[in-house]
Amino acid sequence: MLDIDLHSHSNISDGVLTPAQLVDRAAQRGVKVLALTDHDDVAGLDEARCAAAKKNITFINGVEISVSWRGRTIHILGLNVDPEYQPLYEGLAAIRSGRTQRAQNIAEELEKAGITGSLKGAYAFVGERGLIGRTHFGRFLVEKGYAKDMKSVFKKYLVKGKPGYAHHEWAALSQAIAWITGSGGRAVIAHPARYNLGKNVLNDLLDEFSALGGSAIEVISASHTPQQVEIFAAHAKNRNLLTSCGSDFHGPGESFFDLGRLPELPFGCVPVWHDWNAF
């Protein structure tokens, strides 16, 4: 099992734990290298980095950027980014400002389905930064008994074609990759199986991502079956892309994978960390 986890969330975005608590849990579970990749925000990195130093964990500055591509929402991880790089900092701020409007739109859609009070209910789960996302609505809906758990609540309410879905325009793929690479980081396509793109559209995405300077595919993910792991490993090899791994941990009892319990990358994969000096 790998002791490297390059995809995790704190309550700065839609995780349950504070950045320091996240690091503590990672240490308890034997993680040696951890990236904090909150949605569209880097405000938790300093706290997590300080906590990681006390636990002898190698800490990687990360972020997960919301991208719109052909009418779909795609998530791009930035690993080893410089959080003070001005285009990245300003770009993330612009994305965050749009989340408030999207939350209002989600609440209006849920209202149409007869679910009241969702905006206030979702904000009750939001951390001190006030960054609201679908996960916060999901927690409200589970609490109120509209679904049994987070996995089912997304399928029932918060994806395209379901009550509670609200289309929103995020950053362009080219922008996200430019912000990440300009800051000295590497761009990684997060959990690619989750997008259900189909073979041809997936190939188009990977080709465009690679041409724009994207570096890696997240091959090991809580969203991937063993068969999908092999499929995305093959895509990476065919395009000379690096590979990454991450639990996408949000909180105890809520995530499909816990921190640090990740299978090895398939044979022949070149890991995104292969030339990082910190290792």
C-alpha positions in Angstrom: 0.0 0.0 0.0 1.2 3.5 -0.8 1.9 6.0 2.1 1.5 8.9 -0.4 -1.9 10.7 -0.6 -2.1 13.6 -3.0 -5.8 14.4 -2.9 -7.6 15.5 0.4 -9.9 18.1 1.7 -10.3 20.2 4.9 -13.1 22.4 6.1 -11.5 25.2 4.2 -13.6 23.8 1.3 -15.9 20.9 1.8 -14.0 18.6 4.2 -15.1 17.9 7.8 -11.7 18.3 9.5 -9.6 21.4 10.0 -6.3 21.3 8.1 -4.4 20.4 11.3 -6.9 17.7 12.2 -6.5 16.3 8.7 -2.8 16.1 9.1 -3.2 14.4 12.5 -5.4 11.8 11.0 -3.0 11.2 8.1 -0.2 10.7 10.6 -2.2 8.2 12.6 -2.8 6.2 9.4 0.8 6.1 8.4 0.8 8.7 5.6 4.3 10.0 4.8 3.5 12.4 2.0 0.3 14.4 2.0 -1.2 17.1 -0.3 -4.1 19.3 0.8 -6.2 20.0 -2.3 -9.1 22.1 -1.2 -11.6 23.2 -3.8 -10.6 26.5 -5.3 -8.8 27.7 -2.2 -5.3 27.6 -0.7 -6.1 29.2 2.7 -5.5 26.0 4.6 -2.0 25.3 3.3 -0.1 27.2 6.0 -1.9 25.5 8.9 -1.5 22.0 7.3 2.2 22.6 6.5 3.0 23.5 10.1 1.1 20.5 11.4 2.8 18.2 8.9 6.3 19.4 10.0 5.5 18.4 13.6 4.4 15.0 12.4 7.4 14.4 10.1 5.1 14.3 7.0 6.3 15.7 3.7 3.6 18.3 2.8 2.7 19.2 -0.8 0.9 22.5 -1.6 -2.2 21.6 -3.5 -5.5 22.8 -4.8 -8.5 21.4 -6.8 -9.7 23.8 -9.4 -13.2 23.7 -10.8 -13.2 23.8 -14.7 -15.9 24.0 -17.3 -15.1 22.0 -20.4 -17.7 21.3 -23.1 -20.6 22.0 -20.8 -19.2 19.7 -18.1 -17.5 20.3 -14.8 -14.0 18.8 -14.6 -11.7 19.0 -11.6 -8.0 19.7 -12.1 -5.5 19.2 -9.2 -2.6 21.5 -8.9 0.3 19.8 -7.0 3.4 21.6 -5.7 1.8 25.0 -6.6 3.0 28.4 -5.3 -0.1 29.7 -3.5 1.2 33.2 -3.7 1.5 33.2 -7.5 -0.7 36.1 -8.4 -2.6 34.7 -11.4 -3.4 31.5 -9.4 -4.4 33.5 -6.3 -6.7 35.9 -8.3 -8.1 33.1 -10.4 -9.2 31.1 -7.4 -10.7 34.2 -5.8 -12.8 34.7 -9.0 -14.0 31.1 -8.9 -14.9 31.3 -5.2 -17.0 34.4 -5.8 -19.2 32.4 -8.3 -19.9 29.7 -5.7 -22.3 32.0 -3.8 -24.5 32.4 -6.8 -24.4 28.7 -7.7 -25.5 27.9 -4.2 -28.5 30.2 -4.5 -29.4 28.5 -7.8 -29.1 25.0 -6.3 -31.4 26.1 -3.5 -33.9 27.4 -6.0 -33.9 24.0 -7.9 -34.4 22.1 -4.6 -37.3 24.4 -3.8 -39.0 23.5 -7.0 -38.7 19.9 -5.9 -40.4 20.7 -2.6 -37.3 20.9 -0.4 -37.2 24.1 1.6 -34.5 25.7 3.7 -31.7 24.1 1.8 -29.5 27.2 1.5 -29.5 28.0 5.2 -29.2 24.3 5.9 -26.2 23.9 3.6 -24.5 27.0 5.1 -24.8 25.4 8.5 -22.1 22.9 7.3 -19.8 25.5 5.8 -16.5 26.3 7.5 -15.3 29.7 8.6 -14.1 30.6 5.1 -17.7 30.4 3.8 -16.8 28.4 0.7 -20.0 26.6 -0.2 -20.3 23.6 -2.5 -22.6 20.7 -3.4 -21.2 18.6 -0.6 -22.7 21.0 2.0 -26.1 20.6 0.3 -25.6 16.9 0.4 -25.0 16.9 4.1 -28.1 18.9 4.6 -30.2 16.5 2.5 -28.8 13.5 4.3 -29.5 15.1 7.7 -33.1 15.8 6.7 -33.6 12.2 5.5 -33.9 12.8 1.8 -31.1 10.3 1.2 -29.3 7.7 3.3 -25.7 8.8 2.6 -23.5 11.1 0.6 -23.1 8.7 -2.3 -26.8 8.3 -2.9 -27.6 12.0 -2.3 -25.4 13.0 -5.2 -27.0 10.5 -7.5 -30.5 11.5 -6.5 -30.3 15.2 -6.3 -27.0 17.0 -7.2 -25.9 15.8 -10.7 -27.1 16.8 -14.1 -30.7 15.9 -14.8 -31.7 15.6 -11.1 -33.4 18.1 -8.8 -30.8 20.3 -7.2 -28.5 20.5 -10.2 -27.5 24.0 -11.3 -25.3 24.6 -14.3 -22.4 26.9 -13.6 -19.5 28.2 -15.6 -16.1 27.8 -13.9 -12.6 28.5 -15.2 -11.5 27.3 -18.6 -9.2 24.3 -18.8 -6.5 26.4 -20.4 -6.7 28.9 -17.5 -6.5 26.3 -14.8 -3.5 24.6 -16.3 -1.7 28.0 -16.9 -2.3 29.0 -13.3 -0.9 25.7 -12.0 2.1 25.5 -14.3 2.9 29.2 -14.1 3.2 28.8 -10.3 5.7 25.9 -10.8 3.2 23.1 -10.1 1.9 20.2 -12.0 -1.7 19.8 -13.3 -3.4 16.5 -12.7 -6.9 15.4 -14.0 -8.7 14.4 -10.8 -10.8 11.2 -10.7 -11.4 11.0 -14.5 -13.8 8.0 -14.3 -16.3 10.2 -12.4 -17.1 12.3 -15.5 -18.6 9.4 -17.5 -17.4 10.9 -20.8 -17.4 8.0 -23.1 -14.3 6.8 -25.1 -14.2 9.5 -27.8 -14.9 12.5 -25.5 -12.4 11.2 -22.9 -9.8 11.0 -25.6 -10.5 14.5 -26.6 -10.2 15.7 -23.0 -6.9 13.9 -22.5 -5.5 15.1 -25.7 -6.4 18.8 -25.0 -5.2 18.5 -21.4 -1.9 17.2 -22.6 -1.5 19.8 -25.4 -2.2 22.6 -22.9 0.6 21.5 -20.6 -1.2 19.1 -18.3 1.2 16.7 -16.5 -0.7 13.7 -15.0 -3.8 11.6 -14.6 -5.1 10.6 -11.1 -5.0 6.8 -11.7 -5.6 5.7 -8.1 -8.8 7.3 -6.8 -11.7 6.3 -4.6 -13.9 6.8 -7.7 -12.1 4.1 -9.7 -12.7 0.4 -9.9 -9.6 -1.9 -10.4 -10.5 -2.1 -14.1 -10.7 1.7 -14.4 -7.3 2.0 -12.7 -5.8 -0.1 -15.5 -7.6 1.8 -18.2 -6.3 5.2 -17.0 -2.9 3.8 -16.4 -2.9 2.8 -20.1 -4.1 6.3 -21.1 -1.2 7.8 -19.2 1.4 5.5 -20.7 0.1 6.1 -24.3 0.4 9.9 -23.8 3.6 9.9 -21.8 1.7 11.5 -18.9 2.6 11.0 -15.3 0.3 9.3 -12.8 -1.0 10.3 -9.4 -3.0 8.8 -6.5 -5.3 10.2 -3.9 -8.1 9.2 -1.5 -10.2 12.3 -2.1 -10.8 12.2 1.6 -13.5 14.5 3.0 -14.3 13.1 6.4 -14.5 10.0 8.6 -17.4 7.8 7.6 -18.2 10.0 4.6 -15.4 9.1 2.1 -15.0 5.9 0.0 -11.3 5.8 0.9 -9.7 6.9 4.2 -6.4 8.6 4.2 -3.4 6.6 3.3 -4.9 3.3 2.3 -4.2 3.4 -1.4 -3.1 0.6 -3.6 0.1 0.8 -5.6 0.2 2.4 -9.0 0.1 -0.2 -11.8 3.4 -1.5 -13.2 5.0 0.8 -15.6 3.4 4.0 -14.4 5.7 7.0 -13.8 4.5 8.7 -10.6 4.0 12.5 -10.6 6.5 12.7 -7.7 9.3 10.8 -9.5 11.6 13.9 -9.6 10.4 15.8 -6.6 13.4 16.9 -4.5 11.4 16.6 -1.3 11.4 12.8 -1.5 
